[in-house]
Amino acid sequence: MNITQEVLRILDEVLSLGGRGMAFTRETPLLGAIPELDSMAVVTLITTMEEQLGLVVDDDDIDGATFETVGSLVDFIGRKLAD
C-alpha cells in the first residue's frame, strides 16, 4: 500500500476537493491552510482513515502537529499502521 496515495485519496474524498488533493505534496500545509479542513472535517478524516486503513487512533495520539502538513499526516498514519 502506498500510504501517501491513500492519505491523499482520503483527504480529497472527505474534503470534497474534486481532485485537487491528489496534487498535494508532503510539504503542502493542511490545518489553517485549507478552508475545508475544519474541526468537524478532522474528525471525519480520522474516522474515515480508521475505517479504510484498518487502524485505531486514540484521542491522545493527535495534536495540531499531526495535521500540519501532508507529510506529518502521512508519517502519523505510517506509524499507526506499523503498531
C-alpha positions in Angstrom: 0.0 0.0 0.0 1.3 3.5 -0.9 0.4 5.4 2.3 0.9 8.8 0.7 -1.5 8.0 -2.1 -4.1 6.6 0.3 -3.9 9.6 2.5 -4.2 12.0 -0.5 -7.2 10.0 -1.8 -9.0 10.1 1.6 -8.2 13.8 2.0 -9.6 14.5 -1.4 -12.7 12.4 -0.8 -13.5 13.7 2.8 -12.8 17.3 2.0 -14.6 17.2 -1.4 -11.6 18.7 -3.2 -12.6 17.4 -6.6 -9.1 16.0 -7.4 -7.1 19.0 -6.0 -5.9 16.8 -3.1 -4.1 14.4 -5.4 -1.7 17.2 -6.4 -0.6 17.8 -2.8 3.0 17.1 -1.8 4.5 16.2 1.6 5.1 19.9 2.1 1.5 21.0 1.5 0.2 22.7 4.6 -3.1 21.4 5.9 -4.6 22.8 9.1 -5.1 26.5 8.7 -4.2 26.5 5.0 -7.1 24.5 3.6 -10.5 26.1 4.4 -12.3 22.8 4.0 -10.2 21.3 6.9 -12.1 22.5 9.9 -12.6 20.7 13.2 -15.5 18.6 12.0 -13.6 17.6 8.9 -10.6 16.5 11.1 -13.0 14.1 13.0 -14.4 12.8 9.7 -10.9 12.3 8.3 -9.8 10.3 11.3 -12.9 8.1 11.3 -12.5 7.5 7.5 -8.9 6.6 7.9 -9.7 4.2 10.7 -12.3 2.5 8.6 -10.5 2.4 5.3 -7.0 1.7 6.5 -7.8 -0.5 9.5 -6.2 1.5 12.2 -7.2 2.8 15.6 -6.5 6.4 16.6 -6.8 7.3 20.2 -7.7 10.9 21.2 -4.3 11.4 22.9 -2.5 10.3 19.7 -3.4 13.5 17.9 -2.2 17.1 18.3 -2.0 20.1 15.9 1.3 18.9 14.5 -0.4 15.8 13.1 -2.3 17.8 10.6 0.4 20.5 10.0 1.3 19.1 6.5 0.5 16.2 4.3 3.9 14.7 5.3 3.2 14.9 9.0 -0.2 13.2 8.5 1.4 10.5 6.2 4.1 9.9 8.8 1.5 9.6 11.6 -0.6 7.1 9.6 2.6 5.2 8.8 3.4 4.9 12.5 -0.1 3.8 13.3 -0.1 1.1 10.7 3.2 -0.2 12.0 1.8 -0.5 15.6 
